[in-house]
Amino acid sequence: MDTSLFQLEGKSVLIVGGGQGVGESTAKLLARVGCRIAVVDVVQERADRVAAAVAELGQPATSIVGNVLEDGQAKDVVERAERELGGLDALVTTIGQASFNSILDMTPEQWDHDHRKNLRHFFFTAQAVARSLVSRGKSGSMVCISSVGGMQSTPNHASYGAAKAGLINVVRTMAVEWAPHNIRVNAIAPGSIATPRIPATQERVERTQQSLIPTKRLGTTDEIGKAALFLLSDLASYVTGHTLLVDGGWMAAYLLGIPHIPPAGILDATAGAIQPQ
Ligand SMILES: NC(=O)c1ccc[n+]([C@@H]2O[C@H](COP(=O)([O-])OP(=O)(O)OC[C@H]3O[C@@H](n4cnc5c(N)ncnc54)[C@H](O)[C@@H]3O)[C@@H](O)[C@H]2O)c1
C-alpha cells in the first residue's frame, strides 16, 4: 500500500484509552502508516502491551499510565507524551462507558459518571493538546468516539446519549474555534461493535442478525480504527467538525423511519440484550 497518501509518516499521536479495543486497533493501524504513538491507559499492563506491539511494527512508542478523568491528569499526560515523543501532532480519545437506567430512576451520580467518562475528559485533553499546538504554531488533528446513541433517542441510557451528543456538538465548536490554527477536530459514531469489554456473544450476534441493521453483523474495532486513520490523515484535509457514522447502515435504517424501540428495562452491556426490570 502507498502510505504516502496519508501524510502521517513521523507524526506523533497520543491515544487515550489505547490499551485495548478501539484504541489498540487505532494505535496499530497508525503505526503501520508511520506514526509515533503514545499509548495512555489507566491499566499499565495494557498500555505496555500495545506500546510493545507498536514498537514491533518499527515505530517509536511509549506507554503512559494515567487516569484522564481526574483533574490535571489530561494536561500531565499530554506533557509526558510530548517529552517522550518530542512534541505531539494528533490526538485520539476512545474511552467511554454507559450506565443504564430509566430517566425516572436516574441518579445525579449516574448522570455525572456518564458525562465524566464520555465527554468531560475529551474536552480537557483536547484543550491541552490544542494549547500546545497553538503555542508551538503547529497544525494538528483530533478524533473522539461518539456513538449512534448521541444521534437518536437512547431509552434507558439517556445520560450516555446526552454525553455522546455533547461530543458531536463540542467537536463542531472546536473545529470552528481552531480552524484558524489549522487544527481539525472530528468524531466517529460507531453502531454496535465487538470489543474486549462488550464481546460478540452468541446472543449479541443473533440479535444483530435479527435487527434492522442492514449489514446484519457487528462492526469490529479495526473498522473504527480505519475511520480514525482516515480522519487524522491528509485524505481528510478538508474535513472538520464532522461526525462520521461507522454503523453498518443502522442510522440510515433509523432515518428511513424504522425506529428501534427497545422495551423498558436495563440493557445488559455484556449480553447486548434488554433484561426486564
Ligand atoms: N461497543 C460498542 O458497541 C460501542 C458502540 C458505540 C460507541 N462505542 C464507544 O467506543 C469507544 C471505545 O470502546 P472500547 O470498548 O474500545 O473501550 P474500552 O472500554 O475497552 O476502553 C479502552 C481502554 O481505555 C482504558 N481506560 C478506561 N478508563 C480510562 C481512564 N479514565 N483513563 C485512561 N484510560 C482509561 C481502559 O483500561 C481500556 O484499556 C467508547 O467511547 C464507547 O463508548 C462503543
Ligand as a Chemical Component Dictionary entry (heavy atoms), coordinates in Angstrom:
data_LIG
# 
_chem_comp.id                   LIG 
_chem_comp.type                 NON-POLYMER 
_chem_comp.pdbx_formal_charge   0 
_chem_comp.three_letter_code    LIG 
# 
loop_
_chem_comp_atom.comp_id 
_chem_comp_atom.atom_id 
_chem_comp_atom.alt_atom_id 
_chem_comp_atom.type_symbol 
_chem_comp_atom.charge 
_chem_comp_atom.model_Cartn_x 
_chem_comp_atom.model_Cartn_y 
_chem_comp_atom.model_Cartn_z 
_chem_comp_atom.pdbx_ordinal 
LIG N1  N1  N 0  -19.062 -1.378 21.825 1  
LIG C1  C1  C 0  -19.975 -0.695 21.135 2  
LIG O1  O1  O 0  -20.896 -1.282 20.563 3  
LIG C2  C2  C 0  -19.883 0.816  21.039 4  
LIG C3  C3  C 0  -20.859 1.484  20.326 5  
LIG C4  C4  C 0  -20.767 2.866  20.193 6  
LIG C5  C5  C 0  -19.713 3.546  20.772 7  
LIG N2  N2  N 1  -18.782 2.871  21.486 8  
LIG C6  C6  C 0  -17.685 3.650  22.082 9  
LIG O2  O2  O 0  -16.447 3.182  21.591 10 
LIG C7  C7  C 0  -15.418 3.646  22.470 11 
LIG C8  C8  C 0  -14.327 2.617  22.630 12 
LIG O3  O3  O 0  -14.828 1.472  23.273 13 
LIG P1  P1  P 0  -13.833 0.299  23.752 14 
LIG O4  O4  O 0  -14.728 -0.837 24.185 15 
LIG O5  O5  O -1 -12.758 0.063  22.761 16 
LIG O6  O6  O 0  -13.183 0.959  25.053 17 
LIG P2  P2  P 0  -12.738 0.244  26.438 18 
LIG O7  O7  O 0  -13.825 0.366  27.432 19 
LIG O8  O8  O 0  -12.169 -1.092 26.173 20 
LIG O9  O9  O 0  -11.605 1.236  26.919 21 
LIG C9  C9  C 0  -10.395 1.378  26.208 22 
LIG C10 C10 C 0  -9.269  1.495  27.184 23 
LIG O10 O10 O 0  -9.425  2.695  27.951 24 
LIG C11 C11 C 0  -8.899  2.476  29.234 25 
LIG N3  N3  N 0  -9.456  3.450  30.165 26 
LIG C12 C12 C 0  -10.670 3.410  30.754 27 
LIG N4  N4  N 0  -10.836 4.485  31.551 28 
LIG C13 C13 C 0  -9.697  5.212  31.447 29 
LIG C14 C14 C 0  -9.260  6.437  32.036 30 
LIG N5  N5  N 0  -10.031 7.092  32.885 31 
LIG N6  N6  N 0  -8.036  6.939  31.704 32 
LIG C15 C15 C 0  -7.243  6.253  30.844 33 
LIG N7  N7  N 0  -7.602  5.081  30.278 34 
LIG C16 C16 C 0  -8.822  4.572  30.562 35 
LIG C17 C17 C 0  -9.286  1.029  29.549 36 
LIG O11 O11 O 0  -8.416  0.462  30.516 37 
LIG C18 C18 C 0  -9.177  0.343  28.189 38 
LIG O12 O12 O 0  -7.933  -0.307 28.032 39 
LIG C19 C19 C 0  -16.132 4.082  23.767 40 
LIG O13 O13 O 0  -16.132 5.505  23.821 41 
LIG C20 C20 C 0  -17.536 3.562  23.583 42 
LIG O14 O14 O 0  -18.498 4.371  24.263 43 
LIG C21 C21 C 0  -18.835 1.517  21.624 44 
# 
loop_
_chem_comp_bond.comp_id 
_chem_comp_bond.atom_id_1 
_chem_comp_bond.atom_id_2 
_chem_comp_bond.value_order 
_chem_comp_bond.pdbx_ordinal 
LIG N1  C1  SING 1  
LIG C1  O1  DOUB 2  
LIG C1  C2  SING 3  
LIG C2  C3  SING 4  
LIG C2  C21 DOUB 5  
LIG C3  C4  DOUB 6  
LIG C4  C5  SING 7  
LIG C5  N2  DOUB 8  
LIG N2  C6  SING 9  
LIG N2  C21 SING 10 
LIG C6  O2  SING 11 
LIG C6  C20 SING 12 
LIG O2  C7  SING 13 
LIG C7  C8  SING 14 
LIG C7  C19 SING 15 
LIG C8  O3  SING 16 
LIG O3  P1  SING 17 
LIG P1  O4  DOUB 18 
LIG P1  O5  SING 19 
LIG P1  O6  SING 20 
LIG O6  P2  SING 21 
LIG P2  O7  DOUB 22 
LIG P2  O8  SING 23 
LIG P2  O9  SING 24 
LIG O9  C9  SING 25 
LIG C9  C10 SING 26 
LIG C10 O10 SING 27 
LIG C10 C18 SING 28 
LIG O10 C11 SING 29 
LIG C11 N3  SING 30 
LIG C11 C17 SING 31 
LIG N3  C12 SING 32 
LIG N3  C16 SING 33 
LIG C12 N4  DOUB 34 
LIG N4  C13 SING 35 
LIG C13 C14 SING 36 
LIG C13 C16 DOUB 37 
LIG C14 N5  SING 38 
LIG C14 N6  DOUB 39 
LIG N6  C15 SING 40 
LIG C15 N7  DOUB 41 
LIG N7  C16 SING 42 
LIG C17 O11 SING 43 
LIG C17 C18 SING 44 
LIG C18 O12 SING 45 
LIG C19 O13 SING 46 
LIG C19 C20 SING 47 
LIG C20 O14 SING 48 
# 
